[in-house]
């Protein structure tokens, strides 16, 4: 990909031309639910990820701060390698109906030892599905990177540190992304990675 394009889901207060910073709390806002919550730089809720059922279910929902559905993510079961299909909600009412947007396929690296996670992201471009990003991380860690086809790190998730440099809990993460990236898509990929690592 020659450039990173924003499509939908701009959070409030978005300013072009700078790196976007978010905080991820690997907890759902729904009681007895599983998922995560994404906060903006001022502590406001930007995105919510919920499945409403139990850990590891086949469907996960990405919503904005008002509860409007942005993505439905469906995990397809295969013997070893996983596949996740993302559908972007197209209607203003926020129904579960959506248009196919991306597919994530887990690679063979997990089987080669070392606990490495590698997954390829395919996006719909016209009538075709083309490889656009790679997710790279470790199976026992929540930290990972989203890398485009030119090797540029588009987004990165790390353990969040306090102002004094102390790492916070393992369920509190810092997400940074290039300002031109689509934040709702990146949040959806965070949900997929959590599913790959069985964290939601």
N, C-alpha and C positions, 0 to 999 in steps of 0.2 A: 504494500500500500504506500502510495506516495505521500499521503497526508492523513491526519486523524480528523474525522468529521463528527460533529455533534449532530444529533438527529432530534431527539425529544427529551423531555424530562428534566429541563433546566431547573435547578433548585433556586429558591429565593435568594437574592443577593449575588447572583452570578456576575463575575467581572471577567471579561475576556482578557487574554494575554498574560495570565499568571497561572501558577500551579495551584490546583484546588486541593484543600486539606480537609479530611473528614476523620471522625472517630467512629469505630465500629465496636459495639457491645454485643458479644455473641450470646445474647439473650432475647427472647421474644417479649413484646409488651403485652401479649395475651396470656392470661393466667392458664397454666397447664399446657401452653403451646411451646413449639420449638421454632427457632429462627434466629434473627439478629436484628439489631436496630442501628441505623446509620445517623450520626449527628453531624450537623454543620459546624463551622468554626466558632460559632457563638453559642453552641450547646443546644440548638434547636433540632428537633427531629426532622430529618430530610426524607429518609426511606425506612420502611419496615419490611422485614422478610418473615413470613409466617407460613406454617403448614396446617395449623389448627388441629392437628391430630396427634401424631407421635413422631418421635425421632426416626428418620430414615424413610419417611413415606414417599410415595411416587410423585406427589405434586407439591410444589412450593410456590408461594405467591409473593411477588414484590409489589409494594404499594407506596404511594407518596405519603406525606405527613397527614393528609386528610383522609387516608384510607382508600383512596382511589387506586384501583388495580392498574398496574403498569405492565407487568409481565406475569405470565404463568409459565413455570418451568416444570417439565415432565421428564422424569428419569425413566429411560427404557432399559429393561433388564436383559443382560446378555450373560453368558457363562462367566467370562473373565473381564472383558473390557466393557466399560460403561459408555452410555450415550445419553446426553441431556439435550432436549429440544426446548428452545425458548420462544414463546409466542407473545408478541407485543399487543396489548389491549388497544383496539382501534376505536372503540365507541366511547362517547363522552359519559355514558352512564356507568362505565367501569364494570361491565359484565365480564364473565370469564372467557367470552369469545375473543379470539385474537388472530393476528396474522403471523405466520412463521417469520422469525427474525434471525435466529442463530441456532447452531448446533455445536455442541462440545463433545469431542470424542477423546476418551482417555487413551494414552499411548501405551506402548509395551514397556516403558522404562520401569514401571512399578514391579514388573516381573523379573527385572535384571539385577535386583539387589540394591542395597543402599537406601531404600525407602524413598526414592525420588519419584515425584509426580510430574508427569508431562501430559498435557492435554491440548488438542488443537481445536481452535474455534473457527467455524465456517459461518459466514454471513450470507444472507440472500442479497444478491446483486443482480437485478433484473430477473431473468428466469433461471439464473444459475446460482449455485452455492460455491463460494470461493473461500479458500483459507485466508483468514485475516489476522489472527492472533494465535499465540501459544501461551498457555498457562504453565508456569514452572514453580515448583516448590518441593517441600518434604512432607511425606505422609503423616509424620508425627508432629508437625508444626502448622500453625495457622498462617505463617508468613508465606507469601508467594508474589510472583510478578506476572504482569500481562505484557507481552512483548509482541510488537508488530512484525511484519514480514521483512522489514529492513533491519531488525535487531534493536529497535528503539524501545526502551521501557516506557510504556504508555501509562501504567499504573503499578503501584507497589503497596503491599500490605505488610506491616511490621508490628512487633510489639510496641505499644505506646509507652513513652517515657514521660515522667513528670518534668517540670521545669528544672529540677535539680539533677536530672539524668537518671532517676531511679525507674526501672521497668515496673509497670503496673501489672495487674493480674493477667493470666494467659487469655482471659476472655475479653480483654480491652486492647484493641488494635488501632493503629494509625494507618489511614488510607491516603495516599497522595496520588494525584493523577494529573496528566497534562491538561491544561485549560481547554484544549480543543477536543478532548475526548467526550464521548456521550456518557454522562455520569450515571444515568439509569441503566445503561448497558453494563457499565463496569460494576455497579451494584448487583446486577443479575449474575455476573460472572463470579462475584464474591459468594453468592448463594450456591452456585454450581460447585465452586471449590470446597465450600463447607460440606456439601453433599458427597463429593469425592472422598473427602477425609473423614466422613461419618461424624461430622460435628453438628449436624442439624437434621 
